[in-house]
Amino acid sequence: MGEEHETCAWQDRFLPLIRPAEIDTRDGLVRVTSWCPRCKAPTVRDFELTLPGTKGTAADPAPGDVLGEIVWCDCDYPHAHRDPASRHQGCGAKWRIRT
């Protein structure tokens, strides 16, 4: 499935998601819980969706609105060789949301 969390060194990699994401909508947000295909850590990301051309007017979010969005691993584990310039606190993996 993926490398063990404690032994994988940081590496900027785009990977296919191996476990479907859980997507929930509440309070105008779409919350996506997915699992890193590399270190297997859970990553939770909230998306605040707005209607195009409305300068921030909230849309009625639906789970399908975030399919295909890119998520980065934010496991907060101190992976070896982590790029200090990276703003993400994970193993460097990124993937597209799918269910």
N, C-alpha and C positions, 0 to 999 in steps of 0.2 A: 504494500500500500504506500507507505512513505517512509522516510528515514526516521529513526528514533529521535524524539525531541531533544534530548540531551546531547546527542552526538552529531547532529547536522550543523555544519558551519554556515554562516550567513552567505547567501548567494542570491543576487538579483536574477530571479527566474520567473517566467510566465509558465504556469502549469495548468493542466486540465483539472477541474474540480472532480474529486473522486467520490464525494458524498454530497447528496443534494442539500441545498440550503433550506433552512426553515425561515419563512417569511411571514411577518405579522404586521397588521396595520392597527395603529391606535394614536389618538390625539394628533392627527394630521401628519404622523410620521410613518415610514415603512421601516421596520426593524428587521435586519437580516442577520441571522446566525448561521455561520458556515464554519467548516473545519479545514484548516490548512492542509493541502494535499502533500505537503512536505514534512512538517513537524507534528502534524495532527492536532495542533492547538485550536481551541474554538476562537473565533473572531466575531465580534458583534459590531454592526455598523448601523447607525440610524440615518435615514435619508429623509430630509424635509423637502417635499415636492411642492413646486409652485406652478401656476398656470403660465404658459408662455405669453409674454407681452403684457403681464399684469403687474410688474414691479413688486413681486413678493406675495401676491394673493394666493393663499393656500389652495391647492387642488384637493379633491377627494381622492386620496391615494388608494391604489389597488396593488396587490402583490406583483402583478405583471409589469408594473411601471419600472421596476428596478432590474428586470431580467437583462442580462448582458452587461450590466455595470461591472466595473473592475473593483476588486477588494484586495487589500494587502494584508499579509499576516501581521498581527499586532499582539503577539503572544507575550511580549515583554520579557522574554528569556534572554540572557546575555550570550547570544550565539557568538562563537569564535569568528573573527575576521569581519565583524559587522562594520559596514561603512559608516564612519562617524557623521558624514554629510547626509545620511538617509534620515528622513523625518519619520519613518516607520520604525516601530519598536518590535520587530519580529525577525524571522529567519530570511527575509528577502523575497519570499514567494508571493506571487500575485495570481489572481484567477478571476474568471467571469462568473457572475451569479447565475445559477440555473436551479431549477427545481426538479 
